[in-house]
Amino acid sequence: MSILGDNKYLEEADKKYIWHPFTQMKDWLEEEAIIISEGRDCFIKDIYGRWYLDGVSSLWVNIHGHRKKEIDDAIRQQLEYIAHSTMLGLSNVPAIKLAERLIQLVNLSLVTRHSSLNKVFYSDNGSTAVEVALKMAFQYWIHKGIDGKYSFLSLKNAYHGDTLGAVSVGGIDMFHKAFSPLLFKTYDAPSPYCYRCELDETYPDCNLACLERIEDTLKENSSEIAAVIIEPLVQAAGGMIVSPHGYLRGVRELCTKYNVLMIADEVATGFGRTGKMFACEHEDVVPDIMCISKGITGGYMPLAVTLATDEIYNAFLGEFKDSKTFFHGHSYTGNPLACAAALACLDVFEKEETIKNLQPKIKMLDTWLKEISNLPHVGDVRNKGFMAGVELVKNKEIKKPYAWEEKIGWRVAYHARENGVFIRPLGNVIVLVPPLSISPQNLKQLLDVIRSAIIAVTA
């Protein structure tokens, strides 16, 4: 069969057999399928040889670019030993080395607050890291002899994953409402969404009124709440909503005041995305539990970690007869290949001074956002580091959104794709999450194409 014939077969087979995530399949069946065959640096190539700048880091996971030699070599080297063995009753060398490295990294990053996040529990993606955190928090209070803390407090517009526990603490109706009969009871609080404040307040005159609402809920219900779960600084899937300064620290202080645990979901914000290794660093916050995934392996292998304090870990220690064991685990927990990739990813962070070299590119992105904020249909621009959102509106004066069915964000994405840039919007919010390693020249190309696409679609 010719190459063209092979490609046609792949397109037909994809549409015949695959059900894609977060995709309206009727649209997919009617549109051209983009099938990726290769990646290099910050680019991905389709089966017809067309190259695209990877403007979303392959869903926010790619840190150092595709086919990074150091990570490739680490995986190949690990294959000389073993690809996988269980962590149930056994351990493995890369998992041990990575756990130690992560604890050192977290304690160094959060040194100003003397972090006691000293225990690593492995899983395989952000959702499972959150499930682990929720179950840990719930069972912790039981082991402490405190009854009734069976619920959680989360934010509107929150996204913590797609397993049912994670959905229970989610706050995006588009994603989560259909599953409401399956979910457990939670409390919610207003999102720190300053552009569309649900309290009709204006920052900074509001004095963080949304934080006051959290306190109101905790004051009345802390005896029922095991933990507050929050995406520190950026509600990513909610539309790259950036919380105002002081909000994150305020949440930490309220958790301490009302004796509830704080879970920081750093799945999207961790590993340099906000300009520091972890978002919690920006406000010197140490949570009781931290969830990390996505960039941990540089976008190579599924891996996630739930970090817990000694206090939480020690609550699970007891005699065999006490049944204090944390009864949770996954087949691929602590996978040696994934842990080897993660160790190599952290090596690259150090060797290439990734965080330091990111700062000028963040300034470049900041400048671009300020410039396009003057476009007639750009309602709001927001970012923290290399996580940015551009909210498009039909009427800027009254912040009137485009109708969902107009697919404005998708039309901008399609226009960008035709010009060699792949992005994926969140409704009417254009999302920019490029690889941290992107060169200034490629970043300029990315930003120029997106600006042109916004103008072309909204004109």
N, C-alpha and C positions, 0 to 999 in steps of 0.2 A: 504494500500500500504506500502511496506517496505521502510526503510530509503533510501536504494539504489535506489528503484523505484522512490521515491520522488525526489531524486537528479537528476536522469535521466530526469524526467519530467521538472524540473527547467531549466536544460541545453537546452532542446528542446524548452521550452516556451520562454526562453530568445532569442534564435536565430530566433524564429518564429515572435516575437512581438516587440523586442526592437531595436531601431536604436541608436547606441552608439556615443557619441561625439568624434570628432577627431580620428575616427577609420575607417579604410578601411574595410567595412563590408564583402567583399568577403573573406579577410583573416580571419576575426573573425569567419565566418561560417565554415571555414575549420580547425580552431584550437580548442584546448581544452579551454572551457570557465572556467575562474576562478570566482567563485561566492562566495562572502564573506557572512558569516553568523554571525560572532562575532568579537569583538575586545577587547583587554585588554592591557593596558599600551602601549607599542610601537609595538604591534603585532596585526595582523589580521588573522582570521582563515577562511578557506574555508569550503564548505558544506561537504567535505570528512574528515574534521578534521585536515588538514595540516595547520600549523602555518607559517606565514611569517613576517619578520621584515618589518615594514612599512617605507621604505627608502625615500618615497616622501611625508610623512605626509598627506596621502590621498589628494593629489594634493595641498600641501603646506598650508593646513588649520589647521592641528592638532598641537597643541602647547604643551599641558600638558599630552598627552597620551589619549587613548580610555578609556571610562567608568571612567572618573575622578569623584570621589565621590562628590566633592564640586559643580561641574557643574550639575551632575545628580540631586542632592538635590535641587539646585536652580530652575531647570525646574519643578520638582515635586511640589515644594512649590508654584510656580507661577500658576500652574494648579489648585490650590485650589481657585484661584481668577478669572482669565480670561485668555484665550489663545490668543485672538486677538480682537482688536477694531480699528476702523479707526483713522488715524491722521488728516483726512480732517474735520476740524471743532471740533475735540476733541483732547485730549491728554491722556496719560496713565502714571502711576507711574514709571514703570521701564524705560521708554523712557526718562523721565525727569531726573531721577537719573543718567542714563548712560550719557546723554548729559553733565551734570555738571561734572561728573567724567572724561570724555574724554577731556573737555576743560582744566581742572586742570592738567591732565596728559600731554597734548601737551604743555601747557604753562610752566610746570616744565621742560619738556624735552628740549624745545627750549628757555630756559630762557635767554641764553646769547644774544639772538637777540630780546628779549622783544616781544614775539609772540602776535599777535592780532587776532589769529584764534579763534574767540569767538562764532561762530555760527555753529550749527550742522543741517545738512539736511540728513534725513535718506532715504536709499533705501535698496536693498536686495542682491546685488552682485557687484563685481568689475566693470563690464561693465556699470551697471546703475549708479554707483558712478561717473564714467568718463562722461557718458552722462549728468548727472546733472552739472558737472563742466564745460563742454563745453557750455551748454546752459546758465549757470550763467555768464560765461565770455562774451559770445556774447551779452547777454541782458544788462549786466552792462554798456558797452560802449554806448549802445543806450540811457539808462537812464541818462548817463553823458552828453548827447548831442553831442557825438563824432561819426560821421557817417563814414561808410566805413570799420570798423574793423570787417570783416566778415569771416576771415580765421584764420588758426592756423599754428604754426611751430612745427614739431615733428621730431623725429630721424629715420633714417633707422635702421632696425632690432628692431624697437619698437613694443610692443604689449600692447594694453590698453583695450582689450576685443573684443567681437564679435557682439555687436549691431552696427548699421551702422555708428553712429557718432564716436564710438570708433575705428571702422575699418578705417574710413577716416583718423585718425591720427596714424594708424598702419603702420608698415614698413617691414613686413615679406611677401614677395611675395607668398610663399607657402600657407599662410593662406588667404591673402587679395586680391591678383591680380584678382581672378575670379569675385569679386564684384565691380571692379573699375567703371563700368558704373553707379553704384548706389550712388557713393560717392561724397561729396562736395570737392571743391578745397582746398588744403593745400600746405604748403611749407615744404620741408624736408632738413635735414642737415646730414652730415656724422655721422655714429655711432662711439662712442669712443672705437672701437674694435681694440685694439693695436696689437693683434696677426695677424690680417688680415686687416691692415689699408688701407682703400680705397684711401688714399692720398699718399700711398707709403712712409710714414714717419716712424721714429723710436722714440719711447718714451724713455727718456725724451728730446732728442735732438730736437724733433718736436716743443717744446714750445706750446703744445696744439693747433696745427694747426686746428684741427676739431672745436675748440672753435672759432677760427677766422672765419671759414665758417659760423657759426651761426651769428656772428656779421655782416658779409658781407650781409647776407640775411635780417637781421633786419634793417641795415642801408638803404637798398634800399626799403624795403617793410613794415616797422613798421606801416605805416598808414593803412595797410590792415590787420594787424595781431592782433587778440584779445589777444592771449596768446601763450606762449611756454609750451608744455606739455612734461614732462620727467619722466622716472622711475629713481629716485635718486639712484646713485651708481651702480645698477645692472639692466641690461636689461635681465630680467629673461627668458621669453619664447624665446627670441632671441638667447639663448644659454649660459645663465649665464655670459654675457659680463660685466666685471667690469670696470667702468670708472676710469681713472687715477686721482690721488689726485689733487685737485684744479679745476677739471672740473665742478663739481656741483656748487661750489661757483661762478665760472665764469659765469655760466648760470644765476644765480640769479642777479649778477651785471649787466649783459647785459639787462635783462628784465627791471630792474630799469632804466638803462641808456636810453633805447629806448621806455619807457612808454608802455610796454606790460605786461600783467599779467603772473605770473608763476604758473603753475599747477604741483604739485608733485603727481604722481601716486604711492602711497605707499601701494597699494593693496598687492603686493607680498613681499615688503621689510619691511613692518611695523610689529610691535609686536615682536621685538627681533631678527628677522631673520638675521640682519647684525651685531649683537652683541650689538646694542643699541636699545632702544624701537622703534625709527624711524630712517631711513637712513639719513634724513636731519641733524640729530644731529652731524654726523661725520664731517661736514664742517660748522656747525653753520649757517645753511640756514633756513630761514622761507619763505615758499611760500605764495602766495596770496590765493591759494586754495589747499587743500590736500584731496586726496581720500584714504580711508582705507577700508579694508574688510578682506577676508580670515581668518587670525588668531584671529579676533576680538571676536569670540565666542568660541575659542578653538577648532574649527572644528565641532561644534554641530548644529548650526542653520544658515540659510542664513541671513546675515545682512551686510549692508554697510553704510558708512558715508561719506558725502562730507563736509569738514570743510571750512568755508569761513571767511574772515576778516570782522571786523565791517564796514570798508569802502565799501566793496561789498554789504553787507547786507543793509546798510543804503541807498544805491542807489535804492533799491527796495521799500522803504517806500514812501507812498504818499496817497492822497485821493482816495476813492473808484473809483471815476470818472476818475482818471488818468490811470487806468489799468496797474499799475506798478507791480501787483502781479506776482510772479514766477509761471507760469502755468505749473507745473510739479508735478507728484506724482505717487505712486504705491499702489495697494490694501493692500500690507503687510508692508507698510512703518511703521517703529517704532514698529514692532511686539513685544508684551510684553514678550513672551517666549524667543525670540532671545535676547532682551535687558537684561532679567534676566540672561541668559547664559553668555552674555558679561560681566556683572557686576561680576559674579562669576569667570570668566576667569581672570579679572583684580585683583580680590582678591588673586587668586593663584599666580599671578606674584609677588605680595607683600609678601605674606606669605612664599613662597618657595624661594624668592630671585632669581627668574629664570634667570635674566640677569647676575647677579654676578656669579651664579653657572655654567653658560654657558661658561664662559671664558676659563677654562681649557680644555673643550671639543673642543672649537675652535682651541686652540693650537695643540691639538691632530690631528684634521683634517688638519691643516696647515702642520704639520710634514709629515703626510701621503701623501699629495699632492706633496710635494717636493720629496719624495722618489719615487713615481710612475712616476714623470716627466721624469725619466731616462729610462723608458720602451721604446722600439724601436718604438712603434706605438702611443705613447702619444705625441701629438704635442704641446698641451698647457694645463696647469692647471690654474684655476682661482677661486677665492672665495672672498667673503666679509662675514665674520662671518660664519653662518651656511647655506649659499647659495653657492654651489660649482658646477663647471662644469669641466669635463675632455674631451678635444677634441681629438678624435682619428683620425689619418691620415694614409694614405697608404704609403707615403714617407715623413719621418720627415725632411729630408734635404731641400726639396723644398716645404714643407707644402702642399703636394698634398692630397686632401681629398679622402676618399673612395667614390665610386659612391653611389648615393642615393639608387639604387635598390639592393645593396649588403646588406642593412639592418644591418650594423655592430652594430650600437647602440642597435637595437632590439635583435640581437643575444646575445649581452652581457647581456641584461636584461633577456632574456629567461634562459641563463645559471645561472644567479644569482637566478632566481626564483626556479630553480631546486634545489638550495642549500639554500632555506629558506629565500631569501631576495627579496622583491618586489621593483623594481625601474622602472621608465618610462623615456626613453631618449628623447632628442630633436635632431633628426637626428643622426649625429655621435658624439653628445655631451652626455656623461653620466652625468646625473644630480643627485646631492645628496642634499636633503633637509629634513633631518630627524627631528622628533619631538624634540623640545628644551629640553624636559625632559628625553631624552634617557640616559641611564646609560653609563658610560665609557666602561663597559664590552660589552654591546650591540652595542655600537658604534664601538668598535674594531671588533666585529663579522661582522658588516655591511661592514666595510672597507676591511677586509680580504677577504670576499666573492667577493666583486666587483673587487679587485685586481686580484684574481684568475680567475674571469670571463674574464677580459680584456686580460690576458695572454693567456687563453685557446682559445679565439675567434680570436685573432690577430696573434697568433704564426704561 
